Amino acid sequence: MIPKAAFLNGLEKMEQALENIGTGIRHKAEKEARKQSIKQWYRLKKAEMRMDHLENRAEAFRKTYRAESLRIDENKKTS
């Protein structure tokens, strides 16, 4: 049989090892969460930039169309 002191010492070492493993897993999970939040932020910014670009293109199209419409109206008036 194992002496009680040796058994308790081994048990204590196992608890310490489990705590270390838990801490390692926790750190890894936190690191992954930070990485995911950075990816989400990047995807959000990328989508916002695309939307801004599309809005700018739409505005430019509206201005061009409006200008062409006014020219057509002026040509009809002068004809």
Order of alpha helices (4+ residues) and beta strands (2+ residues): alpha
